[in-house]
Amino acid sequence: MVLANFEIGIIGAGDMGMLYARRFKQAGYVVNICDTPDRFTELEAKHGHLGLNILRDGYAVSRRSDFIIYSVPAVNIGRIVEEYGRATKVGAIVAGQTSVKTPEILAFEKHLPDDVHIVTCHSMHGPNIDTKGQPLAIIRHRSDDRHYAMAVEALGALESRVIYLTYEEHDRITADTQAATHLSFISLGTAWSLQGYYPWLNPQFISGINNVKVAMALRIYASKWHVYAGLAIMNPLAKKQLQCYVESMTTLYKLMVAGKGQEFRDLVHEAADFVFGRERSRKKILLDDDILDQLSLSQVPKEQGRANSHLSLLSAAVCWYRMGMSPYDNLICQTPPFRMWLGIVEYLFCHEGMLEEAIETALGDRYTQAEDLVFYTAVTGWGQCIELGSFEGYRERFEKTAEFLSHKLGEGKDLSTMIIKKLTDRDEAKWRDVVLEHYFRRFTLSFGDSSRQVTSTHKFSDCLIPVESEHAAIKAVKVCLSLGDLVNGKAAHMLAQSEYSSLVYSSAKTLRLDISELYASGWYFEAGTRSDPPYY
């Protein structure tokens, strides 16, 4: 449903701003958009045929729009909101599309008028991926029910899978899912650049999970540097994980070169048991062999491949182990790079033969140890750059590596986009099964026999009851809202009939979730019948 007489404004006509503009326009909304004033003529010439209202600056957009989205780099959000926030239309809704919400919220609170509603968002993917089916975080910060419902309705035009969070939760999850993931991929690119070779010509990077490393590194370097710099430097929670990743790699590399094989092996297996469980060989695999084999840019025959220590992946598992966190906790908010990253780490650790080969290669192959020294140097260099908060240093390092890889960036981006879309279209049910299984095990939503698999709505509803505590009820609400259409029909009706319906309802209100969200996700609280919210 398109809201009547409701204009959407976008400040920032970069790649993500234009992606949003096209989707809102296709849905039937009036879209007002601007970039910096000096780009006004350029935007008219380039995008004038799209039917958008291209305006000169953020003042013009802010004065007439009912829903204003700041689609600007995180590093610039404070300055831009300070400049244009005062012109915000009375009673309008304001959102941001930055990847770090703490500085964004601080800017909104400081510079927006008190009569403005703040309902911000974050599409957790890049501009080269269709918004349909991808994760979209919606964050209600300061809004009444009516304007919040309007924001949710308007964002529905993106056809994304909605996740309801606070801004603190958002920044914690993005730190957990993106900080070390991006550090590893960009460090791989820098290591290749430092050695002056291309990975598609190296026998260590010609098949399987190595293909994912290459494709995703190229994907990141085909993007804009500030997207990753903002997350790493401005997210107050990201530095802790980045530091842990660097320290984990340092520990592993020192054990490798010091010949402390048993200590190395023990640490890797302790991490494996913690993250993936002792019976990990039977665990659901997020990536299949056929997908991995398609992700190849290699020009070296597969039979000429050389063993790899996969130090980057071993370090990820050790980092999660040392931080006491499970990466599966964040699958409902997974980004494409994190989805691939967790997929290849899991693939390695859940194939005992491959894991053993990686350990033996790390401990006994001098060529691999020399290669890993360069990767280790790249990781520590990036870590120091981020720790110092140097945007200029980050940009210089990023662009230098991107230039080295430039002749393959387009091909790598196209290939990774194709594979991500294939995973999204074909394996959505499989990924949801993984998420469901993990959440049932962790949040006391009774799972019955430990070997039972959740593969359908009916089994889901059977496992939903009992919800044993308020803590579990809160988790139930958040997980079910995030999983969307899996929570419907029988599951909702059974919960409504149970003694826990009021507990789940009160927990939802504790989370400041509007009841309309519960209706939208299939939760029924009046004997299984829906009653529309009064403001629709």
MOWO-V16472 format. One record per residue. N is the residue number from 1. SS is DSSP state (H for helix, E for strand, C for the rest). NEAR is the number of other C-alpha atoms within 12 Angstrom. D_LAST is the distance of its C-alpha to the last C-alpha in Angstrom with 1 decimal. Layout:
n=N ss=SS near=NEAR d_last=D_LAST
n=N ss=SS near=NEAR d_last=D_LAST
This chain:
n=1 ss=C near=17 d_last=11.1
n=2 ss=C near=23 d_last=12.4
n=3 ss=C near=25 d_last=10.5
n=4 ss=C near=14 d_last=12.1
n=5 ss=C near=16 d_last=14.9
n=6 ss=C near=27 d_last=14.7
n=7 ss=E near=34 d_last=18.2
n=8 ss=E near=46 d_last=19.4
n=9 ss=E near=47 d_last=22.8
n=10 ss=E near=51 d_last=25.3
n=11 ss=E near=49 d_last=28.4
n=12 ss=C near=42 d_last=31.0
n=13 ss=C near=42 d_last=31.9
n=14 ss=C near=28 d_last=33.7
n=15 ss=H near=24 d_last=33.3
n=16 ss=H near=35 d_last=30.0
n=17 ss=H near=35 d_last=28.6
n=18 ss=H near=34 d_last=29.5
n=19 ss=H near=32 d_last=28.1
n=20 ss=H near=47 d_last=24.7
n=21 ss=H near=42 d_last=25.2
n=22 ss=H near=32 d_last=26.1
n=23 ss=H near=29 d_last=23.2
n=24 ss=H near=37 d_last=20.6
n=25 ss=H near=28 d_last=22.6
n=26 ss=H near=19 d_last=22.8
n=27 ss=H near=22 d_last=19.1
n=28 ss=C near=23 d_last=19.0
n=29 ss=C near=33 d_last=18.3
n=30 ss=E near=32 d_last=20.7
n=31 ss=E near=40 d_last=22.8
n=32 ss=E near=43 d_last=25.2
n=33 ss=E near=49 d_last=27.8
n=34 ss=E near=43 d_last=31.1
n=35 ss=C near=33 d_last=33.9
n=36 ss=C near=28 d_last=37.0
n=37 ss=H near=22 d_last=38.2
n=38 ss=H near=13 d_last=41.4
n=39 ss=H near=21 d_last=39.4
n=40 ss=H near=23 d_last=37.7
n=41 ss=H near=18 d_last=40.2
n=42 ss=H near=18 d_last=40.3
n=43 ss=H near=27 d_last=36.6
n=44 ss=H near=23 d_last=36.6
n=45 ss=H near=13 d_last=39.5
n=46 ss=H near=16 d_last=38.1
n=47 ss=H near=24 d_last=34.4
n=48 ss=H near=18 d_last=34.4
n=49 ss=H near=12 d_last=34.1
n=50 ss=H near=23 d_last=30.7
n=51 ss=C near=20 d_last=28.7
n=52 ss=C near=33 d_last=27.7
n=53 ss=E near=32 d_last=28.1
n=54 ss=E near=36 d_last=31.0
n=55 ss=C near=34 d_last=31.5
n=56 ss=C near=26 d_last=34.5
n=57 ss=C near=31 d_last=33.3
n=58 ss=H near=38 d_last=30.5
n=59 ss=H near=30 d_last=30.7
n=60 ss=H near=28 d_last=29.6
n=61 ss=H near=41 d_last=26.7
n=62 ss=H near=41 d_last=25.5
n=63 ss=H near=28 d_last=25.7
n=64 ss=H near=30 d_last=23.4
n=65 ss=C near=35 d_last=20.9
n=66 ss=C near=35 d_last=17.4
n=67 ss=E near=46 d_last=17.8
n=68 ss=E near=52 d_last=21.5
n=69 ss=E near=51 d_last=23.2
n=70 ss=E near=53 d_last=26.8
n=71 ss=C near=42 d_last=28.6
n=72 ss=C near=37 d_last=32.0
n=73 ss=C near=36 d_last=34.7
n=74 ss=H near=37 d_last=34.3
n=75 ss=H near=33 d_last=37.7
n=76 ss=H near=26 d_last=36.5
n=77 ss=H near=36 d_last=33.0
n=78 ss=H near=29 d_last=34.4
n=79 ss=H near=21 d_last=36.4
n=80 ss=H near=32 d_last=33.8
n=81 ss=H near=39 d_last=31.0
n=82 ss=H near=24 d_last=33.7
n=83 ss=H near=23 d_last=34.5
n=84 ss=H near=33 d_last=31.1
n=85 ss=H near=38 d_last=28.8
n=86 ss=H near=27 d_last=29.9
n=87 ss=H near=28 d_last=28.6
n=88 ss=C near=38 d_last=24.9
n=89 ss=C near=30 d_last=22.6
n=90 ss=C near=22 d_last=21.4
n=91 ss=C near=27 d_last=18.0
n=92 ss=C near=39 d_last=18.0
n=93 ss=E near=49 d_last=17.4
n=94 ss=E near=51 d_last=20.7
n=95 ss=E near=50 d_last=21.7
n=96 ss=E near=47 d_last=25.1
n=97 ss=C near=43 d_last=26.5
n=98 ss=C near=45 d_last=29.7
n=99 ss=C near=48 d_last=31.1
n=100 ss=C near=47 d_last=31.9
n=101 ss=H near=47 d_last=29.3
n=102 ss=H near=34 d_last=31.5
n=103 ss=H near=31 d_last=33.0
n=104 ss=H near=47 d_last=29.8
n=105 ss=H near=37 d_last=28.0
n=106 ss=H near=23 d_last=31.2
n=107 ss=H near=32 d_last=31.2
n=108 ss=H near=39 d_last=27.6
n=109 ss=H near=27 d_last=28.3
n=110 ss=H near=20 d_last=31.6
n=111 ss=H near=26 d_last=30.7
n=112 ss=C near=34 d_last=27.1
n=113 ss=C near=25 d_last=26.3
n=114 ss=C near=21 d_last=24.8
n=115 ss=C near=23 d_last=21.7
n=116 ss=C near=33 d_last=20.7
n=117 ss=E near=36 d_last=18.3
n=118 ss=E near=45 d_last=20.0
n=119 ss=E near=44 d_last=18.3
n=120 ss=E near=41 d_last=21.2
n=121 ss=E near=46 d_last=22.0
n=122 ss=E near=46 d_last=25.0
n=123 ss=E near=44 d_last=25.7
n=124 ss=C near=42 d_last=28.6
n=125 ss=C near=40 d_last=30.7
n=126 ss=C near=36 d_last=32.7
n=127 ss=C near=32 d_last=32.1
n=128 ss=C near=30 d_last=34.2
n=129 ss=C near=33 d_last=31.9
n=130 ss=C near=29 d_last=28.8
n=131 ss=C near=33 d_last=25.6
n=132 ss=C near=26 d_last=24.6
n=133 ss=C near=36 d_last=25.1
n=134 ss=C near=37 d_last=26.4
n=135 ss=E near=37 d_last=25.3
n=136 ss=E near=38 d_last=22.8
n=137 ss=E near=43 d_last=22.7
n=138 ss=E near=40 d_last=19.6
n=139 ss=E near=41 d_last=20.6
n=140 ss=E near=40 d_last=18.5
n=141 ss=E near=35 d_last=21.2
n=142 ss=E near=30 d_last=20.0
n=143 ss=C near=28 d_last=16.4
n=144 ss=C near=23 d_last=13.9
n=145 ss=H near=27 d_last=10.8
n=146 ss=H near=24 d_last=8.5
n=147 ss=H near=30 d_last=11.2
n=148 ss=H near=38 d_last=12.0
n=149 ss=H near=32 d_last=8.7
n=150 ss=H near=36 d_last=9.4
n=151 ss=H near=39 d_last=13.0
n=152 ss=H near=40 d_last=12.5
n=153 ss=H near=30 d_last=10.7
n=154 ss=H near=40 d_last=13.5
n=155 ss=H near=43 d_last=16.1
n=156 ss=H near=32 d_last=15.2
n=157 ss=H near=31 d_last=17.2
n=158 ss=H near=35 d_last=20.2
n=159 ss=C near=25 d_last=19.9
n=160 ss=C near=33 d_last=21.5
n=161 ss=E near=38 d_last=21.8
n=162 ss=E near=39 d_last=19.9
n=163 ss=E near=40 d_last=21.7
n=164 ss=E near=41 d_last=20.3
n=165 ss=E near=35 d_last=23.1
n=166 ss=C near=28 d_last=24.4
n=167 ss=H near=34 d_last=26.6
n=168 ss=H near=24 d_last=29.7
n=169 ss=H near=26 d_last=28.9
n=170 ss=H near=41 d_last=28.4
n=171 ss=H near=38 d_last=31.7
n=172 ss=H near=30 d_last=33.5
n=173 ss=H near=39 d_last=32.3
n=174 ss=H near=47 d_last=33.2
n=175 ss=H near=40 d_last=36.5
n=176 ss=H near=42 d_last=37.2
n=177 ss=H near=42 d_last=36.2
n=178 ss=H near=47 d_last=37.3
n=179 ss=H near=46 d_last=40.1
n=180 ss=H near=47 d_last=43.0
n=181 ss=H near=47 d_last=41.7
n=182 ss=H near=47 d_last=42.0
n=183 ss=H near=53 d_last=45.2
n=184 ss=H near=43 d_last=46.8
n=185 ss=H near=39 d_last=45.9
n=186 ss=H near=48 d_last=46.9
n=187 ss=H near=42 d_last=50.1
n=188 ss=H near=48 d_last=51.1
n=189 ss=H near=45 d_last=50.9
n=190 ss=H near=40 d_last=53.0
n=191 ss=H near=38 d_last=55.5
n=192 ss=H near=36 d_last=56.0
n=193 ss=H near=26 d_last=56.4
n=194 ss=H near=24 d_last=58.9
n=195 ss=H near=22 d_last=61.0
n=196 ss=C near=16 d_last=60.8
n=197 ss=C near=21 d_last=59.9
n=198 ss=C near=32 d_last=57.0
n=199 ss=H near=37 d_last=55.5
n=200 ss=H near=31 d_last=55.5
n=201 ss=H near=24 d_last=59.3
n=202 ss=C near=28 d_last=59.7
n=203 ss=H near=25 d_last=60.6
n=204 ss=H near=36 d_last=58.5
n=205 ss=H near=35 d_last=55.2
n=206 ss=C near=34 d_last=55.6
n=207 ss=C near=36 d_last=53.6
n=208 ss=C near=35 d_last=50.9
n=209 ss=H near=41 d_last=49.0
n=210 ss=H near=43 d_last=51.1
n=211 ss=H near=39 d_last=49.4
n=212 ss=H near=48 d_last=46.0
n=213 ss=H near=46 d_last=47.5
n=214 ss=H near=47 d_last=48.8
n=215 ss=H near=48 d_last=45.7
n=216 ss=H near=47 d_last=43.3
n=217 ss=H near=43 d_last=45.7
n=218 ss=H near=46 d_last=45.9
n=219 ss=H near=41 d_last=42.2
n=220 ss=H near=46 d_last=41.8
n=221 ss=H near=40 d_last=44.7
n=222 ss=C near=35 d_last=43.2
n=223 ss=C near=30 d_last=40.3
n=224 ss=C near=24 d_last=40.3
n=225 ss=H near=31 d_last=42.1
n=226 ss=H near=31 d_last=39.7
n=227 ss=H near=39 d_last=37.0
n=228 ss=H near=41 d_last=39.3
n=229 ss=H near=44 d_last=41.0
n=230 ss=H near=40 d_last=37.9
n=231 ss=H near=43 d_last=37.0
n=232 ss=H near=45 d_last=40.5
n=233 ss=H near=38 d_last=41.5
n=234 ss=H near=36 d_last=38.5
n=235 ss=C near=39 d_last=36.8
n=236 ss=C near=28 d_last=38.6
n=237 ss=C near=29 d_last=38.4
n=238 ss=H near=38 d_last=39.7
n=239 ss=H near=35 d_last=43.3
n=240 ss=H near=26 d_last=43.9
n=241 ss=H near=39 d_last=43.3
n=242 ss=H near=41 d_last=45.2
n=243 ss=H near=33 d_last=48.1
n=244 ss=H near=32 d_last=48.1
n=245 ss=H near=39 d_last=48.1
n=246 ss=H near=40 d_last=51.0
n=247 ss=H near=27 d_last=52.9
n=248 ss=H near=35 d_last=52.3
n=249 ss=H near=41 d_last=53.8
n=250 ss=H near=32 d_last=56.6
n=251 ss=H near=26 d_last=57.5
n=252 ss=H near=42 d_last=57.5
n=253 ss=H near=38 d_last=59.5
n=254 ss=H near=23 d_last=62.1
n=255 ss=H near=26 d_last=62.6
n=256 ss=H near=34 d_last=63.1
n=257 ss=H near=24 d_last=65.8
n=258 ss=C near=18 d_last=67.4
n=259 ss=C near=20 d_last=68.0
n=260 ss=C near=20 d_last=66.2
n=261 ss=H near=22 d_last=65.0
n=262 ss=H near=17 d_last=64.4
n=263 ss=H near=20 d_last=62.3
n=264 ss=H near=33 d_last=60.3
n=265 ss=H near=27 d_last=59.9
n=266 ss=H near=17 d_last=59.0
n=267 ss=H near=29 d_last=56.3
n=268 ss=H near=41 d_last=54.7
n=269 ss=H near=28 d_last=54.7
n=270 ss=H near=24 d_last=53.4
n=271 ss=H near=34 d_last=50.4
n=272 ss=H near=36 d_last=50.0
n=273 ss=H near=24 d_last=50.1
n=274 ss=H near=26 d_last=47.5
n=275 ss=H near=34 d_last=45.0
n=276 ss=H near=35 d_last=45.5
n=277 ss=C near=22 d_last=47.3
n=278 ss=C near=17 d_last=50.9
n=279 ss=C near=17 d_last=50.1
n=280 ss=H near=23 d_last=48.4
n=281 ss=H near=21 d_last=50.3
n=282 ss=H near=16 d_last=48.0
n=283 ss=C near=27 d_last=44.8
n=284 ss=C near=30 d_last=42.1
n=285 ss=C near=30 d_last=42.9
n=286 ss=C near=35 d_last=40.1
n=287 ss=C near=37 d_last=42.3
n=288 ss=C near=27 d_last=44.5
n=289 ss=H near=20 d_last=48.0
n=290 ss=H near=17 d_last=47.0
n=291 ss=H near=30 d_last=44.3
n=292 ss=H near=32 d_last=46.8
n=293 ss=H near=21 d_last=49.5
n=294 ss=H near=26 d_last=47.3
n=295 ss=C near=38 d_last=46.7
n=296 ss=C near=34 d_last=50.2
n=297 ss=C near=36 d_last=51.6
n=298 ss=C near=31 d_last=55.0
n=299 ss=C near=20 d_last=58.2
n=300 ss=C near=20 d_last=60.3
n=301 ss=C near=18 d_last=61.0
n=302 ss=H near=23 d_last=59.3
n=303 ss=H near=12 d_last=62.7
n=304 ss=H near=16 d_last=63.7
n=305 ss=C near=22 d_last=61.0
n=306 ss=C near=25 d_last=61.9
n=307 ss=C near=34 d_last=60.5
n=308 ss=C near=38 d_last=58.0
n=309 ss=C near=38 d_last=57.5
n=310 ss=C near=44 d_last=53.8
n=311 ss=H near=49 d_last=54.2
n=312 ss=H near=46 d_last=50.7
n=313 ss=H near=42 d_last=49.2
n=314 ss=H near=45 d_last=51.5
n=315 ss=H near=43 d_last=50.6
n=316 ss=H near=50 d_last=46.9
n=317 ss=H near=44 d_last=47.4
n=318 ss=H near=42 d_last=49.8
n=319 ss=H near=40 d_last=47.3
n=320 ss=H near=39 d_last=44.5
n=321 ss=H near=28 d_last=47.2
n=322 ss=H near=28 d_last=48.4
n=323 ss=H near=23 d_last=44.9
n=324 ss=C near=18 d_last=44.1
n=325 ss=C near=26 d_last=40.9
n=326 ss=C near=31 d_last=39.8
n=327 ss=H near=39 d_last=38.4
n=328 ss=H near=37 d_last=36.4
n=329 ss=H near=31 d_last=34.2
n=330 ss=H near=32 d_last=32.6
n=331 ss=H near=40 d_last=32.3
n=332 ss=H near=42 d_last=28.5
n=333 ss=H near=45 d_last=28.7
n=334 ss=C near=40 d_last=31.7
n=335 ss=C near=39 d_last=32.5
n=336 ss=H near=42 d_last=34.8
n=337 ss=H near=42 d_last=37.9
n=338 ss=H near=40 d_last=37.3
n=339 ss=H near=40 d_last=36.6
n=340 ss=H near=44 d_last=40.0
n=341 ss=H near=42 d_last=41.7
n=342 ss=H near=42 d_last=40.9
n=343 ss=H near=42 d_last=41.7
n=344 ss=H near=37 d_last=45.2
n=345 ss=H near=42 d_last=45.9
n=346 ss=H near=39 d_last=45.0
n=347 ss=H near=37 d_last=47.0
n=348 ss=H near=41 d_last=50.1
n=349 ss=H near=43 d_last=49.9
n=350 ss=C near=30 d_last=49.2
n=351 ss=C near=25 d_last=52.2
n=352 ss=H near=21 d_last=55.2
n=353 ss=H near=14 d_last=57.7
n=354 ss=H near=25 d_last=55.8
n=355 ss=H near=31 d_last=55.3
n=356 ss=H near=25 d_last=59.0
n=357 ss=H near=23 d_last=60.0
n=358 ss=H near=33 d_last=57.8
n=359 ss=H near=39 d_last=59.5
n=360 ss=H near=27 d_last=63.0
n=361 ss=H near=29 d_last=62.4
n=362 ss=H near=38 d_last=61.2
n=363 ss=H near=33 d_last=64.3
n=364 ss=H near=24 d_last=67.0
n=365 ss=C near=22 d_last=66.3
n=366 ss=H near=19 d_last=67.7
n=367 ss=H near=20 d_last=66.1
n=368 ss=H near=29 d_last=62.6
n=369 ss=H near=31 d_last=63.3
n=370 ss=H near=23 d_last=64.3
n=371 ss=H near=31 d_last=61.1
n=372 ss=H near=36 d_last=59.0
n=373 ss=H near=31 d_last=60.8
n=374 ss=H near=27 d_last=59.4
n=375 ss=H near=36 d_last=55.9
n=376 ss=H near=37 d_last=56.3
n=377 ss=H near=26 d_last=57.5
n=378 ss=H near=34 d_last=54.4
n=379 ss=H near=40 d_last=52.1
n=380 ss=H near=30 d_last=53.8
n=381 ss=H near=30 d_last=54.0
n=382 ss=H near=43 d_last=50.2
n=383 ss=H near=39 d_last=49.7
n=384 ss=H near=24 d_last=52.0
n=385 ss=H near=28 d_last=50.2
n=386 ss=H near=37 d_last=46.8
n=387 ss=H near=26 d_last=48.4
n=388 ss=C near=18 d_last=49.8
n=389 ss=C near=24 d_last=46.4
n=390 ss=C near=23 d_last=48.0
n=391 ss=H near=30 d_last=45.6
n=392 ss=H near=19 d_last=48.6
n=393 ss=H near=23 d_last=50.5
n=394 ss=H near=34 d_last=47.5
n=395 ss=H near=28 d_last=47.1
n=396 ss=H near=19 d_last=50.9
n=397 ss=H near=33 d_last=51.1
n=398 ss=H near=41 d_last=48.1
n=399 ss=H near=27 d_last=49.2
n=400 ss=H near=22 d_last=52.8
n=401 ss=H near=35 d_last=51.8
n=402 ss=H near=31 d_last=49.4
n=403 ss=H near=20 d_last=52.3
n=404 ss=H near=26 d_last=54.5
n=405 ss=C near=36 d_last=52.1
n=406 ss=H near=25 d_last=50.9
n=407 ss=H near=16 d_last=52.5
n=408 ss=H near=27 d_last=50.4
n=409 ss=H near=28 d_last=47.1
n=410 ss=H near=24 d_last=45.5
n=411 ss=H near=25 d_last=46.8
n=412 ss=H near=33 d_last=45.7
n=413 ss=H near=33 d_last=42.2
n=414 ss=H near=24 d_last=41.9
n=415 ss=H near=30 d_last=43.3
n=416 ss=H near=37 d_last=41.1
n=417 ss=H near=31 d_last=38.0
n=418 ss=H near=25 d_last=39.1
n=419 ss=H near=34 d_last=39.7
n=420 ss=H near=38 d_last=36.5
n=421 ss=H near=24 d_last=34.6
n=422 ss=H near=22 d_last=36.8
n=423 ss=H near=29 d_last=36.1
n=424 ss=H near=32 d_last=32.3
n=425 ss=H near=17 d_last=32.4
n=426 ss=H near=18 d_last=35.1
n=427 ss=C near=22 d_last=35.0
n=428 ss=H near=26 d_last=31.4
n=429 ss=H near=22 d_last=31.9
n=430 ss=H near=23 d_last=35.1
n=431 ss=H near=32 d_last=33.7
n=432 ss=H near=37 d_last=30.9
n=433 ss=H near=30 d_last=33.8
n=434 ss=H near=31 d_last=35.6
n=435 ss=H near=37 d_last=32.6
n=436 ss=H near=41 d_last=31.9
n=437 ss=H near=35 d_last=35.6
n=438 ss=H near=32 d_last=35.9
n=439 ss=H near=35 d_last=33.0
n=440 ss=H near=37 d_last=34.1
n=441 ss=H near=26 d_last=37.5
n=442 ss=H near=21 d_last=36.6
n=443 ss=C near=30 d_last=33.9
n=444 ss=C near=25 d_last=35.4
n=445 ss=E near=32 d_last=33.0
n=446 ss=C near=29 d_last=35.9
n=447 ss=C near=27 d_last=37.3
n=448 ss=C near=20 d_last=40.2
n=449 ss=C near=11 d_last=43.2
n=450 ss=C near=13 d_last=43.6
n=451 ss=C near=12 d_last=44.3
n=452 ss=C near=20 d_last=41.2
n=453 ss=C near=27 d_last=38.9
n=454 ss=C near=33 d_last=35.2
n=455 ss=C near=23 d_last=34.6
n=456 ss=C near=24 d_last=31.9
n=457 ss=H near=26 d_last=28.7
n=458 ss=H near=20 d_last=30.9
n=459 ss=H near=24 d_last=33.2
n=460 ss=H near=37 d_last=30.4
n=461 ss=H near=32 d_last=29.0
n=462 ss=H near=27 d_last=32.6
n=463 ss=H near=34 d_last=33.1
n=464 ss=H near=44 d_last=29.9
n=465 ss=C near=33 d_last=31.3
n=466 ss=C near=30 d_last=32.7
n=467 ss=E near=32 d_last=30.9
n=468 ss=C near=22 d_last=33.8
n=469 ss=C near=22 d_last=32.7
n=470 ss=H near=25 d_last=30.0
n=471 ss=H near=22 d_last=31.1
n=472 ss=H near=29 d_last=30.7
n=473 ss=H near=34 d_last=27.3
n=474 ss=H near=31 d_last=26.1
n=475 ss=H near=31 d_last=27.7
n=476 ss=H near=44 d_last=26.2
n=477 ss=H near=47 d_last=22.6
n=478 ss=H near=38 d_last=23.4
n=479 ss=H near=38 d_last=25.4
n=480 ss=H near=43 d_last=23.0
n=481 ss=H near=37 d_last=20.0
n=482 ss=H near=38 d_last=22.5
n=483 ss=H near=39 d_last=23.8
n=484 ss=H near=32 d_last=20.5
n=485 ss=H near=27 d_last=21.1
n=486 ss=H near=33 d_last=24.3
n=487 ss=C near=37 d_last=22.4
n=488 ss=C near=31 d_last=21.1
n=489 ss=H near=25 d_last=22.3
n=490 ss=H near=27 d_last=25.4
n=491 ss=H near=32 d_last=25.2
n=492 ss=H near=41 d_last=21.8
n=493 ss=H near=28 d_last=23.0
n=494 ss=H near=31 d_last=26.3
n=495 ss=H near=37 d_last=24.9
n=496 ss=H near=32 d_last=22.8
n=497 ss=H near=22 d_last=26.0
n=498 ss=C near=25 d_last=28.1
n=499 ss=C near=18 d_last=29.2
n=500 ss=C near=28 d_last=27.5
n=501 ss=H near=35 d_last=23.9
n=502 ss=H near=24 d_last=23.7
n=503 ss=H near=27 d_last=25.6
n=504 ss=H near=40 d_last=23.4
n=505 ss=H near=33 d_last=20.3
n=506 ss=H near=22 d_last=22.2
n=507 ss=H near=27 d_last=23.4
n=508 ss=H near=33 d_last=20.0
n=509 ss=H near=21 d_last=19.2
n=510 ss=H near=19 d_last=22.7
n=511 ss=C near=29 d_last=21.9
n=512 ss=C near=27 d_last=19.0
n=513 ss=C near=35 d_last=16.6
n=514 ss=C near=32 d_last=13.0
n=515 ss=H near=33 d_last=12.4
n=516 ss=H near=31 d_last=9.6
n=517 ss=H near=36 d_last=12.8
n=518 ss=H near=41 d_last=14.7
n=519 ss=H near=33 d_last=12.4
n=520 ss=H near=31 d_last=12.6
n=521 ss=C near=31 d_last=16.3
n=522 ss=C near=32 d_last=16.9
n=523 ss=C near=41 d_last=17.4
n=524 ss=C near=33 d_last=17.1
n=525 ss=C near=29 d_last=18.1
n=526 ss=E near=20 d_last=18.2
n=527 ss=C near=16 d_last=21.3
n=528 ss=C near=22 d_last=19.9
n=529 ss=E near=19 d_last=16.9
n=530 ss=C near=22 d_last=13.3
n=531 ss=C near=19 d_last=10.8
n=532 ss=C near=17 d_last=7.1
n=533 ss=C near=16 d_last=6.0
n=534 ss=C near=10 d_last=5.6
n=535 ss=C near=15 d_last=3.8
n=536 ss=C near=15 d_last=0.0
